Amino acid sequence: MKTGIWGAGNIAHTHAEALKASGIKIGAIVDVSEEKAKAFAEEFKPFRFQ
């Protein structure tokens, strides 16, 4: 299963860790801050990042 994350702040990291532990892959990350989105993408390797 894949899911997307909207927002790359602190709570997004908490949610991403929980999803990862459950075997769910991050399919996409969206954030208004390109810097935060890139940092999140480097850490969690979403299927799609643009």
N, CA, C and O atoms as a Tripos MOL2 file, in Angstrom:
@<TRIPOS>MOLECULE
protein
  200   199    50     0     0
PROTEIN
NO_CHARGES

@<TRIPOS>ATOM
      1 N           0.8460   -1.1650    0.0000 N.3       1 MET1
      2 CA          0.0000    0.0000    0.0000 C.3       1 MET1
      3 C           0.8960    1.2330    0.0000 C.2       1 MET1
      4 O           1.9760    1.2340    0.5890 O.2       1 MET1
      5 N           0.4280    2.2790   -0.6690 N.am      2 LYS2
      6 CA          1.1390    3.5570   -0.6930 C.3       2 LYS2
      7 C           0.1980    4.6480   -0.2140 C.2       2 LYS2
      8 O          -1.0220    4.5270   -0.3260 O.2       2 LYS2
      9 N           0.7790    5.7110    0.3200 N.am      3 THR3
     10 CA          0.0030    6.8700    0.7380 C.3       3 THR3
     11 C           0.8090    8.1220    0.4500 C.2       3 THR3
     12 O           2.0050    8.0450    0.1680 O.2       3 THR3
     13 N           0.1690    9.2570    0.5170 N.am      4 GLY4
     14 CA          0.8500   10.5330    0.3410 C.3       4 GLY4
     15 C           0.8450   11.3020    1.6470 C.2       4 GLY4
     16 O          -0.0120   11.0910    2.5050 O.2       4 GLY4
     17 N           1.8000   12.1860    1.7860 N.am      5 ILE5
     18 CA          1.8950   13.0280    2.9810 C.3       5 ILE5
     19 C           1.8190   14.4830    2.5270 C.2       5 ILE5
     20 O           2.5780   14.9130    1.6580 O.2       5 ILE5
     21 N           0.9030   15.2300    3.1200 N.am      6 TRP6
     22 CA          0.7770   16.6510    2.8410 C.3       6 TRP6
     23 C           1.3580   17.3990    4.0200 C.2       6 TRP6
     24 O           0.8440   17.3310    5.1370 O.2       6 TRP6
     25 N           2.4320   18.1090    3.7540 N.am      7 GLY7
     26 CA          3.1550   18.8170    4.8040 C.3       7 GLY7
     27 C           4.3720   18.0050    5.2110 C.2       7 GLY7
     28 O           4.3040   16.7830    5.3390 O.2       7 GLY7
     29 N           5.4810   18.6950    5.4130 N.am      8 ALA8
     30 CA          6.7320   18.0050    5.7490 C.3       8 ALA8
     31 C           7.2840   18.4750    7.0890 C.2       8 ALA8
     32 O           8.4960   18.4750    7.3050 O.2       8 ALA8
     33 N           6.3980   18.8710    7.9730 N.am      9 GLY9
     34 CA          6.8230   19.3340    9.2910 C.3       9 GLY9
     35 C           7.0360   18.1830   10.2620 C.2       9 GLY9
     36 O           7.1190   17.0220    9.8620 O.2       9 GLY9
     37 N           7.1210   18.5200   11.5340 N.am     10 ASN10
     38 CA          7.4240   17.5300   12.5700 C.3      10 ASN10
     39 C           6.4150   16.3890   12.6320 C.2      10 ASN10
     40 O           6.8020   15.2260   12.7390 O.2      10 ASN10
     41 N           5.1260   16.7110   12.5650 N.am     11 ILE11
     42 CA          4.1200   15.6560   12.6790 C.3      11 ILE11
     43 C           4.1590   14.7310   11.4630 C.2      11 ILE11
     44 O           3.8440   13.5460   11.5740 O.2      11 ILE11
     45 N           4.5400   15.2630   10.3110 N.am     12 ALA12
     46 CA          4.6620   14.4250    9.1060 C.3      12 ALA12
     47 C           5.7300   13.3540    9.3040 C.2      12 ALA12
     48 O           5.5700   12.2210    8.8520 O.2      12 ALA12
     49 N           6.8090   13.7120    9.9730 N.am     13 HIS13
     50 CA          7.8730   12.7380   10.2440 C.3      13 HIS13
     51 C           7.3630   11.6430   11.1790 C.2      13 HIS13
     52 O           7.6730   10.4660   10.9960 O.2      13 HIS13
     53 N           6.5860   12.0370   12.1740 N.am     14 THR14
     54 CA          6.0020   11.0640   13.1000 C.3      14 THR14
     55 C           5.0690   10.1150   12.3480 C.2      14 THR14
     56 O           5.1200    8.9000   12.5360 O.2      14 THR14
     57 N           4.2200   10.6850   11.4970 N.am     15 HIS15
     58 CA          3.2980    9.8580   10.7190 C.3      15 HIS15
     59 C           4.0570    8.9520    9.7580 C.2      15 HIS15
     60 O           3.7150    7.7780    9.6110 O.2      15 HIS15
     61 N           5.0780    9.4850    9.1070 N.am     16 ALA16
     62 CA          5.8560    8.6910    8.1490 C.3      16 ALA16
     63 C           6.5440    7.5150    8.8330 C.2      16 ALA16
     64 O           6.5820    6.4140    8.2850 O.2      16 ALA16
     65 N           7.0800    7.7390   10.0120 N.am     17 GLU17
     66 CA          7.7230    6.6460   10.7610 C.3      17 GLU17
     67 C           6.7050    5.5590   11.1000 C.2      17 GLU17
     68 O           6.9930    4.3700   10.9710 O.2      17 GLU17
     69 N           5.5120    5.9740   11.5350 N.am     18 ALA18
     70 CA          4.4650    5.0080   11.8830 C.3      18 ALA18
     71 C           4.0050    4.2370   10.6450 C.2      18 ALA18
     72 O           3.7940    3.0260   10.7100 O.2      18 ALA18
     73 N           3.8530    4.9300    9.5310 N.am     19 LEU19
     74 CA          3.4580    4.2670    8.2880 C.3      19 LEU19
     75 C           4.5250    3.2750    7.8470 C.2      19 LEU19
     76 O           4.2190    2.1480    7.4560 O.2      19 LEU19
     77 N           5.7710    3.7030    7.9140 N.am     20 LYS20
     78 CA          6.8960    2.8470    7.5220 C.3      20 LYS20
     79 C           6.9320    1.5810    8.3870 C.2      20 LYS20
     80 O           7.1540    0.4830    7.8760 O.2      20 LYS20
     81 N           6.7160    1.7400    9.6870 N.am     21 ALA21
     82 CA          6.7230    0.6010   10.6060 C.3      21 ALA21
     83 C           5.5800   -0.3710   10.3040 C.2      21 ALA21
     84 O           5.6710   -1.5600   10.6090 O.2      21 ALA21
     85 N           4.5080    0.1450    9.7020 N.am     22 SER22
     86 CA          3.3600   -0.6900    9.3420 C.3      22 SER22
     87 C           3.4920   -1.2930    7.9470 C.2      22 SER22
     88 O           2.6090   -2.0200    7.4930 O.2      22 SER22
     89 N           4.5960   -0.9900    7.2720 N.am     23 GLY23
     90 CA          4.8180   -1.5360    5.9380 C.3      23 GLY23
     91 C           4.1920   -0.7290    4.8130 C.2      23 GLY23
     92 O           4.1340   -1.1880    3.6730 O.2      23 GLY23
     93 N           3.7250    0.4650    5.1270 N.am     24 ILE24
     94 CA          3.1070    1.3290    4.1170 C.3      24 ILE24
     95 C           4.1710    2.2480    3.5390 C.2      24 ILE24
     96 O           4.9400    2.8660    4.2750 O.2      24 ILE24
     97 N           4.2080    2.3330    2.2130 N.am     25 LYS25
     98 CA          5.2080    3.1640    1.5430 C.3      25 LYS25
     99 C           4.6700    4.5700    1.3180 C.2      25 LYS25
    100 O           3.4770    4.7650    1.0880 O.2      25 LYS25
    101 N           5.5610    5.5380    1.3870 N.am     26 ILE26
    102 CA          5.2060    6.9220    1.0930 C.3      26 ILE26
    103 C           5.2370    7.0770   -0.4240 C.2      26 ILE26
    104 O           6.2810    6.8980   -1.0520 O.2      26 ILE26
    105 N           4.0920    7.4100   -1.0060 N.am     27 GLY27
    106 CA          4.0070    7.5510   -2.4500 C.3      27 GLY27
    107 C           4.3330    8.9480   -2.9260 C.2      27 GLY27
    108 O           4.8220    9.1240   -4.0420 O.2      27 GLY27
    109 N           4.0680    9.9530   -2.0900 N.am     28 ALA28
    110 CA          4.3010   11.3380   -2.5010 C.3      28 ALA28
    111 C           4.4170   12.2220   -1.2680 C.2      28 ALA28
    112 O           3.8920   11.9020   -0.2020 O.2      28 ALA28
    113 N           5.1070   13.3260   -1.4320 N.am     29 ILE29
    114 CA          5.2090   14.3420   -0.3870 C.3      29 ILE29
    115 C           4.8950   15.6960   -1.0150 C.2      29 ILE29
    116 O           5.3750   16.0130   -2.1040 O.2      29 ILE29
    117 N           4.0910   16.4860   -0.3220 N.am     30 VAL30
    118 CA          3.7160   17.8150   -0.7960 C.3      30 VAL30
    119 C           3.9120   18.7950    0.3530 C.2      30 VAL30
    120 O           3.4730   18.5400    1.4740 O.2      30 VAL30
    121 N           4.5680   19.9090    0.0750 N.am     31 ASP31
    122 CA          4.7310   20.9580    1.0770 C.3      31 ASP31
    123 C           4.9320   22.2840    0.3600 C.2      31 ASP31
    124 O           5.4670   22.3140   -0.7480 O.2      31 ASP31
    125 N           4.5120   23.3750    0.9760 N.am     32 VAL32
    126 CA          4.7240   24.6940    0.3730 C.3      32 VAL32
    127 C           6.1930   25.0880    0.4170 C.2      32 VAL32
    128 O           6.6400   25.9150   -0.3780 O.2      32 VAL32
    129 N           6.9400   24.5050    1.3370 N.am     33 SER33
    130 CA          8.3750   24.7700    1.4510 C.3      33 SER33
    131 C           9.1490   23.7090    0.6690 C.2      33 SER33
    132 O           9.1760   22.5370    1.0450 O.2      33 SER33
    133 N           9.7730   24.1390   -0.4160 N.am     34 GLU34
    134 CA         10.5470   23.1950   -1.2250 C.3      34 GLU34
    135 C          11.6940   22.5910   -0.4200 C.2      34 GLU34
    136 O          12.0160   21.4140   -0.5830 O.2      34 GLU34
    137 N          12.3080   23.3880    0.4420 N.am     35 GLU35
    138 CA         13.4100   22.8910    1.2870 C.3      35 GLU35
    139 C          12.9490   21.7510    2.1810 C.2      35 GLU35
    140 O          13.5990   20.7080    2.2530 O.2      35 GLU35
    141 N          11.8240   21.9520    2.8640 N.am     36 LYS36
    142 CA         11.3030   20.9150    3.7630 C.3      36 LYS36
    143 C          10.9100   19.6620    2.9900 C.2      36 LYS36
    144 O          11.1680   18.5430    3.4330 O.2      36 LYS36
    145 N          10.2900   19.8580    1.8420 N.am     37 ALA37
    146 CA          9.8730   18.7100    1.0310 C.3      37 ALA37
    147 C          11.0840   17.9150    0.5550 C.2      37 ALA37
    148 O          11.0630   16.6840    0.5780 O.2      37 ALA37
    149 N          12.1320   18.6010    0.1270 N.am     38 LYS38
    150 CA         13.3460   17.9120   -0.3280 C.3      38 LYS38
    151 C          13.9980   17.1340    0.8100 C.2      38 LYS38
    152 O          14.4180   15.9920    0.6260 O.2      38 LYS38
    153 N          14.0810   17.7560    1.9900 N.am     39 ALA39
    154 CA         14.6840   17.0830    3.1440 C.3      39 ALA39
    155 C          13.8730   15.8380    3.5160 C.2      39 ALA39
    156 O          14.4410   14.7870    3.8120 O.2      39 ALA39
    157 N          12.5530   15.9640    3.4970 N.am     40 PHE40
    158 CA         11.6810   14.8350    3.8010 C.3      40 PHE40
    159 C          11.8850   13.7280    2.7710 C.2      40 PHE40
    160 O          11.9800   12.5520    3.1240 O.2      40 PHE40
    161 N          11.9510   14.1080    1.5050 N.am     41 ALA41
    162 CA         12.1340   13.1340    0.4190 C.3      41 ALA41
    163 C          13.4650   12.4030    0.5430 C.2      41 ALA41
    164 O          13.5390   11.2050    0.2710 O.2      41 ALA41
    165 N          14.4990   13.0990    0.9440 N.am     42 GLU42
    166 CA         15.8020   12.4520    1.1330 C.3      42 GLU42
    167 C          15.7400   11.4030    2.2360 C.2      42 GLU42
    168 O          16.3750   10.3530    2.1460 O.2      42 GLU42
    169 N          14.9700   11.6980    3.2700 N.am     43 GLU43
    170 CA         14.8780   10.7750    4.4080 C.3      43 GLU43
    171 C          13.9550    9.5860    4.1350 C.2      43 GLU43
    172 O          14.2850    8.4530    4.4840 O.2      43 GLU43
    173 N          12.8040    9.8370    3.5140 N.am     44 PHE44
    174 CA         11.7870    8.7900    3.3900 C.3      44 PHE44
    175 C          11.6370    8.2110    1.9860 C.2      44 PHE44
    176 O          10.8720    7.2650    1.7970 O.2      44 PHE44
    177 N          12.3370    8.7450    1.0110 N.am     45 LYS45
    178 CA         12.3600    8.2060   -0.3600 C.3      45 LYS45
    179 C          10.9600    7.9170   -0.9190 C.2      45 LYS45
    180 O          10.6340    6.7630   -1.1960 O.2      45 LYS45
    181 N          10.1340    8.9550   -1.0850 N.am     46 PRO46
    182 CA          8.8060    8.7070   -1.6500 C.3      46 PRO46
    183 C           8.9080    8.2270   -3.0950 C.2      46 PRO46
    184 O           9.9090    8.4560   -3.7730 O.2      46 PRO46
    185 N           7.8630    7.5660   -3.5450 N.am     47 PHE47
    186 CA          7.8130    7.0710   -4.9180 C.3      47 PHE47
    187 C           7.8980    8.2330   -5.9020 C.2      47 PHE47
    188 O           8.5400    8.1190   -6.9460 O.2      47 PHE47
    189 N           7.2530    9.3460   -5.5740 N.am     48 ARG48
    190 CA          7.2560   10.5110   -6.4560 C.3      48 ARG48
    191 C           7.5230   11.7660   -5.6510 C.2      48 ARG48
    192 O           6.9000   12.0110   -4.6180 O.2      48 ARG48
    193 N           8.4520   12.5470   -6.1420 N.am     49 PHE49
    194 CA          8.7610   13.8400   -5.5300 C.3      49 PHE49
    195 C           9.0190   14.8140   -6.6550 C.2      49 PHE49
    196 O           9.8210   14.5480   -7.5500 O.2      49 PHE49
    197 N           8.3290   15.9580   -6.6080 N.am     50 GLN50
    198 CA          8.5070   16.9350   -7.6730 C.3      50 GLN50
    199 C           8.4880   18.3210   -7.0980 C.2      50 GLN50
    200 O           8.6230   19.2970   -7.8360 O.2      50 GLN50
@<TRIPOS>BOND
     1     1     2 1
     2     2     3 1
     3     3     4 2
     4     3     5 am
     5     5     6 1
     6     6     7 1
     7     7     8 2
     8     7     9 am
     9     9    10 1
    10    10    11 1
    11    11    12 2
    12    11    13 am
    13    13    14 1
    14    14    15 1
    15    15    16 2
    16    15    17 am
    17    17    18 1
    18    18    19 1
    19    19    20 2
    20    19    21 am
    21    21    22 1
    22    22    23 1
    23    23    24 2
    24    23    25 am
    25    25    26 1
    26    26    27 1
    27    27    28 2
    28    27    29 am
    29    29    30 1
    30    30    31 1
    31    31    32 2
    32    31    33 am
    33    33    34 1
    34    34    35 1
    35    35    36 2
    36    35    37 am
    37    37    38 1
    38    38    39 1
    39    39    40 2
    40    39    41 am
    41    41    42 1
    42    42    43 1
    43    43    44 2
    44    43    45 am
    45    45    46 1
    46    46    47 1
    47    47    48 2
    48    47    49 am
    49    49    50 1
    50    50    51 1
    51    51    52 2
    52    51    53 am
    53    53    54 1
    54    54    55 1
    55    55    56 2
    56    55    57 am
    57    57    58 1
    58    58    59 1
    59    59    60 2
    60    59    61 am
    61    61    62 1
    62    62    63 1
    63    63    64 2
    64    63    65 am
    65    65    66 1
    66    66    67 1
    67    67    68 2
    68    67    69 am
    69    69    70 1
    70    70    71 1
    71    71    72 2
    72    71    73 am
    73    73    74 1
    74    74    75 1
    75    75    76 2
    76    75    77 am
    77    77    78 1
    78    78    79 1
    79    79    80 2
    80    79    81 am
    81    81    82 1
    82    82    83 1
    83    83    84 2
    84    83    85 am
    85    85    86 1
    86    86    87 1
    87    87    88 2
    88    87    89 am
    89    89    90 1
    90    90    91 1
    91    91    92 2
    92    91    93 am
    93    93    94 1
    94    94    95 1
    95    95    96 2
    96    95    97 am
    97    97    98 1
    98    98    99 1
    99    99   100 2
   100    99   101 am
   101   101   102 1
   102   102   103 1
   103   103   104 2
   104   103   105 am
   105   105   106 1
   106   106   107 1
   107   107   108 2
   108   107   109 am
   109   109   110 1
   110   110   111 1
   111   111   112 2
   112   111   113 am
   113   113   114 1
   114   114   115 1
   115   115   116 2
   116   115   117 am
   117   117   118 1
   118   118   119 1
   119   119   120 2
   120   119   121 am
   121   121   122 1
   122   122   123 1
   123   123   124 2
   124   123   125 am
   125   125   126 1
   126   126   127 1
   127   127   128 2
   128   127   129 am
   129   129   130 1
   130   130   131 1
   131   131   132 2
   132   131   133 am
   133   133   134 1
   134   134   135 1
   135   135   136 2
   136   135   137 am
   137   137   138 1
   138   138   139 1
   139   139   140 2
   140   139   141 am
   141   141   142 1
   142   142   143 1
   143   143   144 2
   144   143   145 am
   145   145   146 1
   146   146   147 1
   147   147   148 2
   148   147   149 am
   149   149   150 1
   150   150   151 1
   151   151   152 2
   152   151   153 am
   153   153   154 1
   154   154   155 1
   155   155   156 2
   156   155   157 am
   157   157   158 1
   158   158   159 1
   159   159   160 2
   160   159   161 am
   161   161   162 1
   162   162   163 1
   163   163   164 2
   164   163   165 am
   165   165   166 1
   166   166   167 1
   167   167   168 2
   168   167   169 am
   169   169   170 1
   170   170   171 1
   171   171   172 2
   172   171   173 am
   173   173   174 1
   174   174   175 1
   175   175   176 2
   176   175   177 am
   177   177   178 1
   178   178   179 1
   179   179   180 2
   180   179   181 am
   181   181   182 1
   182   182   183 1
   183   183   184 2
   184   183   185 am
   185   185   186 1
   186   186   187 1
   187   187   188 2
   188   187   189 am
   189   189   190 1
   190   190   191 1
   191   191   192 2
   192   191   193 am
   193   193   194 1
   194   194   195 1
   195   195   196 2
   196   195   197 am
   197   197   198 1
   198   198   199 1
   199   199   200 2
@<TRIPOS>SUBSTRUCTURE
     1 MET1         2 RESIDUE 1 A MET
     2 LYS2         6 RESIDUE 1 A LYS
     3 THR3        10 RESIDUE 1 A THR
     4 GLY4        14 RESIDUE 1 A GLY
     5 ILE5        18 RESIDUE 1 A ILE
     6 TRP6        22 RESIDUE 1 A TRP
     7 GLY7        26 RESIDUE 1 A GLY
     8 ALA8        30 RESIDUE 1 A ALA
     9 GLY9        34 RESIDUE 1 A GLY
    10 ASN10       38 RESIDUE 1 A ASN
    11 ILE11       42 RESIDUE 1 A ILE
    12 ALA12       46 RESIDUE 1 A ALA
    13 HIS13       50 RESIDUE 1 A HIS
    14 THR14       54 RESIDUE 1 A THR
    15 HIS15       58 RESIDUE 1 A HIS
    16 ALA16       62 RESIDUE 1 A ALA
    17 GLU17       66 RESIDUE 1 A GLU
    18 ALA18       70 RESIDUE 1 A ALA
    19 LEU19       74 RESIDUE 1 A LEU
    20 LYS20       78 RESIDUE 1 A LYS
    21 ALA21       82 RESIDUE 1 A ALA
    22 SER22       86 RESIDUE 1 A SER
    23 GLY23       90 RESIDUE 1 A GLY
    24 ILE24       94 RESIDUE 1 A ILE
    25 LYS25       98 RESIDUE 1 A LYS
    26 ILE26      102 RESIDUE 1 A ILE
    27 GLY27      106 RESIDUE 1 A GLY
    28 ALA28      110 RESIDUE 1 A ALA
    29 ILE29      114 RESIDUE 1 A ILE
    30 VAL30      118 RESIDUE 1 A VAL
    31 ASP31      122 RESIDUE 1 A ASP
    32 VAL32      126 RESIDUE 1 A VAL
    33 SER33      130 RESIDUE 1 A SER
    34 GLU34      134 RESIDUE 1 A GLU
    35 GLU35      138 RESIDUE 1 A GLU
    36 LYS36      142 RESIDUE 1 A LYS
    37 ALA37      146 RESIDUE 1 A ALA
    38 LYS38      150 RESIDUE 1 A LYS
    39 ALA39      154 RESIDUE 1 A ALA
    40 PHE40      158 RESIDUE 1 A PHE
    41 ALA41      162 RESIDUE 1 A ALA
    42 GLU42      166 RESIDUE 1 A GLU
    43 GLU43      170 RESIDUE 1 A GLU
    44 PHE44      174 RESIDUE 1 A PHE
    45 LYS45      178 RESIDUE 1 A LYS
    46 PRO46      182 RESIDUE 1 A PRO
    47 PHE47      186 RESIDUE 1 A PHE
    48 ARG48      190 RESIDUE 1 A ARG
    49 PHE49      194 RESIDUE 1 A PHE
    50 GLN50      198 RESIDUE 1 A GLN
